[in-house]
């Protein structure tokens, strides 16, 4: 946890590479020393490191690195709604829409009331041509939260049939 705090200090000071390098090294040490604990969902230290490293990689525009990390730690990620949604975000950014949709929908099974994740899944479904399923998710999201007009315009551009309000 000291490494996590130090990495966040590096990040806040603008040393983003130092922050991500420290988290990567710390995670590698955890993997070597506590491999058995990382085989299942339960290592809070590993989860915290993965969560923060994914956040940093996505913020730096490195979705491929975030996705690789999340895949490498699949067992840790499986029961974590926010990390499943991050996996959806990363996959979507690199055009892997089937995986993005699947990840967002897995996150929604764990936490059903997240409109951002519904919209993420809808965008990937629409990109795959599944506009009816995308429209259903958009309408669900609309019922929970206001959706920005630019997001609605983008979904319409993808061919999602949306009801006017």
N, C-alpha and C positions, 0 to 999 in steps of 0.2 A: 504494500500500500504506500510505502515511502516513495517507490519509483513512480507510482501513479501521481502522487502529489507533486513530485519534482517535475515530471513531464508536463503537468498542467501549468506549473510556473514557467517552464521553458516556452510553452505554447503562448501563454499570456504575454511574455516578454518579446514575442516575435521570432523565437528560435524554433520554428516549426519542425525543421529537420532533426534537431537535437531531441525534441519531444517524441517524435515518431520513432527515432532510433532507440531511445531509451525504453520505450514501451515494447518495441520489437525484441530487443535483447532480454528484457525482463520476462517476456512471455516465453522465449526460448529456454531460459533458465528454468522457469516453472515446468515447462514440458519435459526437460531432462530430469529434474529432481523429483517431480511429483507426477510422473506419467500415469500411474494407476488412478490417481484422483481425477485426472483430466479425461479419463475414459468414460465417465458418466457425467450427468448434469449435477453439479453440486459444488464445484470449486468457485467460491465467491471471489477469490483473488483473480483467478483466470477470467471469470466473467467480467469483472471490472476492467481488467486490462484489455480484453477483446472489445468490449463496449467502447472504451475511450479511443482505442487505436482505430476502430472502424469509423468513429465520429470524425477523428482527425483526418483520416485518409479521404473520406467523402468531402470534407470541407476543403481539402487541398485539390479536389478534382481528380482523385485517383480511385475511381470505382472498381477498376480491375483488381487493384491490390486489396481493397476492402472485401470484394467478393471472394478472392482466393483465401483470405484469412477466415472468412465465415464458413467457407466450404471445409477448410482444414479443421475447424473446430465445430463441425456439424453436431456432435453430441451435446456440446455445451449450449449451442444455439437453439436446438429443437424445441425447448419449452419456453423460450424467451420471445414474447411478442414483439418487443421493440427491435431485437436483433433480426428476427424474421422479416420485419418491415424494412430494416436497413439492407438486408439481402435483396429484397425486392427492388429497393431504390437503386442499389449498385447494378443489379442485372439490367434494370430498365435503362440506365444511363449508357450501357454498352450494347443496347439493342437485343438483349436476350429476353424477349417479351414473354415467352412461355414460362421461363423460370421466374421472372418478375411477378407475373400474375399468380403463379403457384405460391410464391413466398408471401405475397401480400394476403392472399386468401388464407394461408396457414396462420398468419398473424391475426387476421380477423376472427378466426375460430377461437383464438385465445382471448381476444379483446374485441368483441363485435362492434362496439360503438365508435370506431375511429374513422371519421370522414376522410381524412387525408389518405389513409390506407385504401379506402374504398375507391377514391379517385385514382390512386396509383394503379390499382388493379384494373380499373376501368380504362385507363390510358393504354395499358399493355394489351388488354382484351381487344380494344378498338384497333390497335396497331396490327393485331393478328386477324382482323376482319370479323371479330365476334361482337358486332355493334349492339345487338339486342341485349346480350349479357352485360355489356358495358353500360348501356342505358339504365338497366335495373340498378346497378351499383351507384350510378350518378344520382338517381332519384332517391335512393336510400340516404346517400350523403347529404343531399339537399334537405331532407327531413331533419337532419341532425345539426346542420351548420350552414351558414351562408357560404356560397361558393363564389370565388372571384370571377368577374365577367370574362377575364382573359382565359381562364381555365375552361369555362363553358364554351367560349369561342373556339378554343383549340380542339375540344372534344367534338364540336359540330364539324370542324374542318376534317376531322378523322372519320366523319360519317355517322357519328352517334346520333340517333334520333331522340332529341330532347324535347320535352314539353315546354311550351312557353309559359312564363309566369309573370 
